[in-house]
């Protein structure tokens, strides 16, 4: 069988491409056609995603989530790193408005964090197998996560931390 594809993502404006290499996460500006930056401390990354505006990159390294932000003339700078899970993260995804980052993990949970601060705002749990994929609906009102055996528990089983209580009265709907 062919080797698995390395995790990668393209910025919405297609001006940059980020992929996981043996050296860590490498960002390539399309016009340069060569690596323009290797993000520090990203060796062993398992997933990478650009924010919808293309100014931030979320990177999963083992059980940690890193958020990088583009600074004019300085490339991407790390804004925060959080121990996001007990086991390895399999997938990261931004919400359509870029305010939230979701992670799917081998610890059988999906967690949602504020992109600006890294603060956890919700956890989806109840899976019997590792959670391998996560995505937001195009309108940002729902999040979908699936395990390695395709299970999708009901919302009453998995919603454990209402966003309204952890972030100044704002709320987010989680539908599974």
C-alpha positions in Angstrom: 0.0 0.0 0.0 1.1 3.6 -0.5 2.5 5.5 2.5 -0.1 7.6 4.4 -0.3 11.3 3.4 1.3 13.8 5.7 -1.1 16.2 7.4 -1.3 19.5 5.5 -3.5 22.5 5.0 -3.7 25.5 2.6 -4.4 29.0 3.6 -7.8 30.3 2.4 -6.2 32.7 0.0 -3.9 29.9 -1.2 -0.8 32.1 -0.6 0.6 29.6 1.9 0.7 25.9 2.5 1.6 24.2 5.8 2.6 20.5 6.0 4.1 18.1 8.5 7.6 17.0 7.7 10.4 15.2 9.6 11.6 18.7 10.7 8.2 19.8 12.1 5.6 22.0 10.5 6.9 23.7 7.4 5.1 26.8 6.0 5.7 27.5 2.3 4.7 30.8 0.6 3.3 29.8 -2.8 5.3 32.6 -4.6 8.6 31.5 -2.9 8.1 27.8 -3.9 10.4 26.8 -1.0 10.0 26.6 2.8 9.7 30.1 4.2 9.5 29.0 7.9 9.8 25.9 10.0 7.7 26.3 13.1 9.8 25.6 16.3 8.9 22.7 18.5 6.6 21.0 16.1 8.5 17.8 15.4 6.1 14.9 15.6 3.1 17.0 14.7 0.0 15.0 13.8 -2.4 17.7 12.4 -2.3 21.3 11.2 -5.0 23.7 10.2 -5.1 27.4 9.0 -7.7 29.7 10.5 -10.4 31.0 8.0 -8.6 34.3 7.7 -5.2 32.6 7.1 -3.4 34.5 9.9 -3.3 31.7 12.4 -2.2 28.0 12.3 -3.3 25.4 14.9 -0.8 22.6 15.3 -1.2 19.3 17.2 2.0 17.8 18.7 1.3 14.6 20.7 -1.3 15.7 23.3 -0.5 19.5 23.0 -2.2 22.1 20.9 -0.2 25.1 19.7 -1.6 28.3 18.2 0.6 30.3 15.9 -0.2 33.8 14.6 1.3 35.7 11.7 3.2 38.8 12.5 4.0 41.4 9.8 7.6 40.9 8.7 8.3 38.3 11.4 6.5 35.2 10.1 4.4 33.0 12.5 4.9 33.4 16.3 3.6 31.0 18.8 0.8 32.6 20.9 0.1 29.7 23.3 0.5 26.0 23.9 -1.9 23.9 25.9 -1.9 20.3 27.1 -5.2 19.6 25.3 -5.7 15.9 25.9 -4.4 12.9 27.9 -3.5 11.1 24.7 -2.4 12.1 21.2 -4.5 14.5 19.1 -5.5 13.1 15.7 -7.1 16.2 14.1 -7.5 19.9 14.6 -10.1 22.2 13.0 -11.1 25.9 13.2 -14.7 27.1 13.4 -15.8 29.1 10.3 -15.4 32.4 12.2 -12.0 31.4 13.5 -12.9 32.0 17.2 -12.8 28.3 18.2 -10.4 25.4 17.7 -11.6 21.8 18.0 -9.4 18.7 18.6 -10.1 15.0 18.2 -8.0 12.7 20.3 -7.1 9.1 21.0 -8.3 9.7 24.6 -11.9 9.3 23.2 -12.8 13.0 23.5 -13.2 16.0 21.3 -12.4 19.4 23.0 -13.2 22.9 22.0 -11.0 25.9 22.9 -11.1 29.6 22.3 -8.5 30.4 19.6 -7.5 33.7 21.2 -6.6 32.3 24.7 -6.5 28.5 24.5 -9.2 28.2 27.2 -11.3 25.1 27.0 -14.9 25.8 26.5 -16.5 22.4 25.9 -15.8 18.7 25.8 -17.5 16.0 23.8 -17.2 12.6 25.4 -18.8 9.2 25.6 -16.9 7.6 22.7 -15.9 4.0 23.0 -12.9 4.3 20.6 -10.4 7.1 19.7 -11.9 10.2 18.1 -10.2 10.5 14.7 -11.9 13.4 12.9 -13.7 16.7 13.8 -15.3 19.4 11.7 -17.5 22.4 12.2 -20.6 22.9 10.1 -20.2 25.7 7.5 -22.4 28.1 9.5 -20.5 27.2 12.7 -23.6 26.2 14.7 -22.7 22.5 14.9 -19.6 20.4 15.4 -19.2 16.8 14.1 -16.7 14.3 15.5 -16.4 10.6 14.8 -14.5 7.7 16.4 -12.4 5.1 14.6 -15.4 2.8 14.6 -17.8 5.5 13.3 -19.8 6.0 16.4 -21.5 9.3 17.2 -23.0 9.4 20.7 -26.1 11.5 21.4 -25.6 15.1 22.5 -26.9 14.3 26.0 -24.0 11.8 26.5 -21.2 14.0 25.3 -21.8 17.7 26.2 -20.0 18.1 29.6 -19.1 21.8 29.8 -21.5 24.4 28.5 -19.7 27.3 26.9 -22.0 29.9 28.5 -20.6 29.1 32.0 -16.9 29.3 31.0 -16.8 32.4 28.8 -18.6 35.4 29.9 -22.2 34.4 29.0 -21.6 33.5 25.4 -23.0 30.2 24.2 -22.3 27.7 21.5 -24.6 25.0 20.2 -23.0 21.5 20.0 -25.0 19.1 17.8 -24.0 15.5 17.2 
